Amino acid sequence: MKTAPASAADSTRHDNPRSQSPRPSAPMTDGERFVLEKKVLADARTGREIWKVSPDHCQCLAAYMYVNSFTSDERYLFYVSDLNGHWQIYRYELETGETIRLTNEPSLAVSNANIHPFTDELFYQSGSRVWAIHMGSLKKRLVLDESGTGRLDRNRQMLMFSKSGKYFSFGWATGERPCGVARARCDGRGTSESVFARAEDEVDHVMFANADDDLMSFCVLPEYQNEPGNDARRARAWLLNAATGRAEPFLVVPLGTSATHEYWGPTGDRLYYHRKTRGTFTPAGIGVMDRHTRQHRMIYESGQFRLGHSFVNRDESLIVSDVQWPKENPLILIDVRTGKDEILGWPNSSVRNAPIRNDQSGHVHPSFSPSGKYVLYTSDVSGVLQVYLLPLKR
């Protein structure tokens, strides 16, 4: 489909805005504090309202779609920006536009931040330590110091929370073998626990399965999904029992296709994933696998859209997905039950791997707010990475 690009950058309408941690062990950060003018835009194709919530003329990046970017009351969200010359975490207040720099960390792991679903603390990694800062009170505490083990220094995974919020997970690798999966307590007690080690390959996409505090999943790199003859070796995702250290192959798709970007629904009963055709990408689809029966169902399939990344809302009724057409990509809302789709807008991001390492920062990576009222995403259609909110008025 070839049509004239449209985006938030083509819009013209904007208005001005109206102008609360356990065991604190460090003072409030001395970050910048300013009020950011809320720019309300209209997508040129769909007419939908879009809010740009990041400052102009600097790079700003929303979190990966698996990550919780909002406080539970949706008063605040966070993103990372190089506004002060190096990448740090910023808090944005939706109602007032007040923006505060939360961190000043020379060793900040830019992609490893996540808001705890029950405490509203932002957990983030800096070097060999994990800190938590309350998004309301801005009180900060040290959660984990791994200086002795070195595992966090080699972490390549996002910090993800268990269903009860007791643990967070991470993965570790040396660049040599072995590599593994670890978890640590969110209350800051004790050290991390290595729950799985693999003597070959690397682990990736480490997360809890939302079923209990022990069930986790990961995938391996490089992938072997299209090696015939051994379904166990071909598995994209593995299930891991953290209590026993036992891992078993879980997500396997037909030869000629690849599963990517799997994630668990909030109940932990279903694993969602993207499926693309090897070599051509399309046809592509979004599927779901029942954890109990191991049965698959394709929710949405397209011979046209290169479906890249998606996430599901809290009641698992809707999925929002981006599309990997460089500079001309829609944002799609999908009904999980019927597969009916709706184009929300056109982020038209570059879909390139820059400017942070090689981490796909030019991808849209859409996600829902906790209530499902907003879709959060990134686009560099303006020439620099910016963070956008799209209100869902349904």
Residue pairs with C-beta under 8 A, 6 or more apart in sequence:
1 304
3 45
3 328
5 327
5 328
5 346
5 348
6 43
6 44
6 45
6 346
6 348
7 43
7 44
7 345
7 346
7 347
7 348
7 379
7 381
8 41
8 43
8 50
8 52
8 345
8 347
8 379
8 381
8 382
8 388
9 348
9 381
9 382
10 43
10 44
11 41
11 42
11 43
11 44
11 50
12 41
12 42
13 40
13 41
13 42
14 37
14 38
14 39
14 40
14 41
15 38
15 40
16 37
16 38
17 35
17 36
17 37
17 38
17 95
17 96
17 97
18 95
18 96
19 35
19 96
19 97
20 120
20 134
20 136
20 137
21 119
21 121
21 132
21 133
21 134
21 137
21 139
21 140
21 141
22 119
22 141
22 187
23 141
23 187
23 188
24 139
24 140
24 141
25 140
25 141
25 142
26 131
26 140
26 141
26 142
27 140
28 137
28 138
28 139
28 140
29 101
29 102
29 103
29 104
29 133
29 138
29 140
30 104
31 88
31 90
31 100
31 101
31 102
31 103
31 104
32 83
32 84
32 99
32 100
32 101
33 98
33 99
33 100
33 101
34 98
34 99
35 96
35 97
35 98
35 99
36 53
36 54
36 55
36 92
36 97
36 98
36 99
37 97
38 51
38 52
38 53
38 97
39 51
39 52
40 49
40 50
40 51
41 49
41 50
41 51
41 52
42 48
42 49
42 50
43 50
43 344
43 345
43 346
44 346
45 343
45 345
45 346
46 343
46 344
46 345
46 346
48 344
48 345
48 390
49 390
49 391
49 393
50 345
50 388
50 389
50 390
51 388
51 389
51 390
51 391
52 386
52 387
52 388
53 77
53 79
53 92
53 94
53 97
53 387
53 388
53 389
54 60
54 79
54 81
54 92
54 386
54 387
55 81
55 83
55 99
56 382
56 384
56 386
57 384
58 81
58 82
58 83
58 384
59 81
59 82
59 355
59 384
59 385
60 79
60 80
60 81
60 83
60 90
60 378
60 384
60 385
60 386
60 387
61 79
61 80
61 81
61 110
61 356
61 361
61 378
61 385
61 387
62 69
62 79
62 365
62 367
62 376
62 377
62 378
62 387
62 388
63 69
63 78
63 79
63 80
63 111
63 113
63 114
63 365
63 367
63 376
64 111
64 158
64 365
64 367
65 263
65 309
65 310
65 311
65 365
65 366
65 367
66 158
66 160
66 207
66 263
66 311
66 367
67 113
67 114
67 115
67 158
67 367
68 114
68 115
68 116
68 117
68 161
68 370
69 77
69 78
69 79
69 115
69 367
69 369
69 376
70 76
70 77
70 115
70 369
70 370
70 374
70 376
71 77
71 115
71 120
71 135
71 136
72 117
72 118
72 120
72 370
74 94
74 369
74 370
74 371
74 373
74 374
75 93
75 94
75 95
75 136
76 91
76 92
76 93
76 94
76 135
76 136
77 91
77 92
77 94
77 369
77 376
77 389
78 89
78 90
78 91
78 92
78 102
78 113
78 115
78 122
78 135
79 89
79 90
79 92
79 387
80 87
80 88
80 89
80 90
80 110
80 113
81 87
81 88
81 90
82 88
83 90
83 101
84 101
86 106
87 108
87 110
87 356
88 101
88 102
88 103
88 104
88 105
88 108
89 101
89 102
89 103
89 108
89 113
89 122
89 124
90 99
90 100
90 101
90 102
91 99
91 100
91 102
91 122
91 135
92 98
92 99
93 99
94 389
100 138
102 122
102 133
102 138
103 124
103 126
103 133
105 124
105 126
105 127
107 126
107 127
108 124
108 125
108 126
109 124
109 125
109 126
109 155
110 356
110 359
111 158
111 356
111 359
112 124
112 125
112 155
112 157
112 158
112 159
112 170
113 122
113 123
113 124
113 125
113 159
114 122
114 123
114 124
114 158
114 159
114 160
114 161
114 168
115 121
115 122
115 123
115 135
116 122
116 123
116 132
116 161
116 165
116 186
117 161
117 165
118 165
119 132
119 134
119 165
119 186
120 134
120 135
120 136
121 132
121 133
121 134
121 135
122 132
122 133
122 134
122 135
123 130
123 131
123 132
123 143
123 159
123 168
123 186
124 130
124 131
124 132
124 133
124 159
125 131
125 152
125 155
125 159
125 170
127 152
127 153
128 145
128 146
128 147
128 150
128 152
128 153
129 142
129 143
129 144
129 145
129 146
129 147
129 152
130 142
130 143
130 144
130 146
130 152
130 159
130 168
130 184
131 140
131 141
131 142
131 143
132 140
132 141
132 143
132 186
132 188
133 139
133 140
133 141
134 140
141 188
142 188
143 184
143 186
143 187
143 188
144 152
144 184
144 188
144 191
144 192
146 152
146 153
146 191
146 192
148 191
149 191
149 192
151 170
151 172
151 182
151 192
151 194
152 170
152 172
152 192
154 172
154 173
154 174
154 175
155 170
155 171
155 172
156 171
156 172
156 173
156 202
156 204
157 169
157 170
157 171
157 203
157 204
157 205
157 206
158 170
158 206
158 207
159 168
159 169
159 170
160 168
160 169
160 170
160 206
160 207
160 208
161 167
161 168
161 169
161 186
161 208
162 168
162 169
162 183
162 208
162 212
162 213
163 208
163 210
163 211
163 212
163 213
163 268
164 212
164 213
165 186
166 185
166 186
166 187
166 213
167 183
167 184
167 185
167 186
167 208
167 213
168 183
168 184
168 186
169 181
169 182
169 183
169 206
169 207
169 208
169 216
170 181
170 182
170 183
170 184
170 192
170 206
171 179
171 180
171 181
171 182
171 203
171 204
171 206
171 218
172 179
172 180
172 181
172 182
172 194
173 179
173 180
173 202
173 203
177 198
177 199
177 200
178 197
178 198
178 199
178 200
179 197
179 198
179 201
179 202
179 203
180 194
180 195
180 196
180 197
180 198
180 203
181 194
181 195
181 196
181 197
181 203
181 206
181 216
181 218
181 240
181 242
182 192
182 193
182 194
182 195
183 192
183 193
183 195
183 216
183 242
184 190
184 191
184 192
184 193
193 242
195 216
195 240
195 242
195 245
196 203
196 218
196 240
196 242
196 245
196 247
198 220
201 220
201 221
201 222
202 220
202 221
203 218
203 219
203 220
203 221
204 218
204 219
204 220
204 221
205 217
205 218
205 219
205 237
205 261
205 262
206 216
206 217
206 218
207 216
207 217
207 218
207 263
207 264
208 215
208 216
208 217
208 264
209 215
209 216
209 217
209 239
209 264
209 268
209 271
209 291
210 264
210 265
210 266
210 267
210 268
211 268
211 269
211 291
212 268
213 242
214 241
214 242
214 243
215 239
215 240
215 241
215 242
215 268
216 239
216 240
216 241
216 242
217 237
217 238
217 239
217 240
217 250
217 262
217 264
217 271
218 237
218 238
218 240
218 247
219 235
219 236
219 237
219 238
219 262
220 238
223 236
223 258
224 230
224 233
224 234
225 234
225 235
225 236
225 252
225 253
225 257
225 258
225 259
226 234
226 255
226 256
226 258
226 278
227 233
227 234
228 255
231 249
231 252
232 249
233 249
234 249
234 252
235 249
235 250
235 251
235 252
236 251
236 252
236 253
236 258
236 259
236 260
236 262
236 273
237 250
237 251
237 259
237 262
237 271
237 273
238 247
238 248
238 249
238 250
239 247
239 248
239 250
240 246
240 247
241 247
250 271
250 289
250 294
251 259
251 262
251 271
251 273
251 289
252 259
253 259
253 273
253 275
253 287
253 296
256 277
256 278
257 275
257 276
257 277
257 278
258 275
258 276
258 278
259 273
259 274
259 275
259 287
260 273
260 274
260 275
260 276
261 273
261 274
261 308
261 309
261 310
262 271
262 272
262 273
262 274
263 271
263 272
263 273
263 311
263 312
264 270
264 271
264 272
265 271
265 272
265 288
265 312
265 316
266 312
266 314
266 315
266 316
267 316
268 291
269 290
269 291
269 292
270 288
270 289
270 290
270 291
270 316
271 288
271 289
271 291
272 286
272 287
272 288
272 299
272 310
272 312
272 319
273 286
273 287
273 288
273 289
274 284
274 285
274 286
274 287
274 307
274 308
274 309
274 310
275 284
275 285
275 286
275 287
275 298
276 282
276 284
276 285
276 306
276 307
277 283
277 284
281 306
281 324
282 302
282 303
282 304
282 305
282 306
283 301
283 302
283 303
284 301
284 302
284 305
284 306
284 307
285 298
285 299
285 300
285 301
285 302
285 307
286 298
286 299
286 300
286 307
286 310
286 319
286 321
286 334
287 296
287 297
287 298
287 299
288 296
288 297
288 299
288 336
289 295
289 296
290 296
290 297
299 319
299 334
299 336
299 339
300 307
300 319
300 321
300 334
300 339
300 341
301 339
305 323
305 325
305 330
305 332
306 323
306 324
306 325
307 321
307 322
307 323
307 324
307 332
308 321
308 322
308 323
308 324
308 351
308 363
308 364
309 321
309 322
309 363
309 364
309 365
309 366
310 319
310 320
310 321
310 322
310 334
310 366
311 319
311 320
311 366
311 367
311 368
312 318
312 319
312 336
312 368
313 319
313 320
313 368
313 372
314 368
314 370
314 371
314 372
315 372
316 336
317 335
317 336
317 337
318 333
318 334
318 335
318 336
318 368
318 372
319 333
319 334
319 336
320 331
320 332
320 333
320 334
320 344
320 366
320 367
320 368
320 375
321 331
321 332
321 334
321 366
322 329
322 331
322 332
322 347
322 349
322 363
322 364
322 365
322 366
322 377
323 329
323 330
323 331
323 332
324 351
324 363
325 351
326 350
326 351
326 352
327 348
327 349
327 350
327 351
327 381
328 346
328 348
329 346
329 347
329 348
329 349
329 351
329 364
330 343
330 344
330 345
330 346
330 347
331 343
331 344
331 345
331 346
331 347
331 364
331 366
331 375
331 377
331 390
332 341
332 342
332 343
332 344
333 341
333 342
333 343
333 344
333 375
333 392
334 340
334 341
334 342
335 341
344 375
344 390
344 392
345 390
347 364
347 377
347 378
347 379
347 381
347 388
348 379
348 381
349 362
349 363
349 364
349 378
349 379
349 380
349 381
350 362
350 380
350 381
351 362
351 363
351 364
352 362
352 380
353 359
353 360
353 361
353 362
354 361
354 362
355 361
355 385
361 378
361 385
362 380
362 385
363 378
364 377
364 378
364 379
365 377
365 378
366 375
366 376
366 377
367 375
367 376
367 377
368 374
368 375
368 376
369 375
369 376
372 392
373 391
373 392
374 389
374 390
374 391
374 392
375 389
375 390
375 392
376 387
376 388
376 389
376 390
377 387
377 388
377 390
378 385
378 386
378 387
378 388
379 385
379 386
379 388
380 386
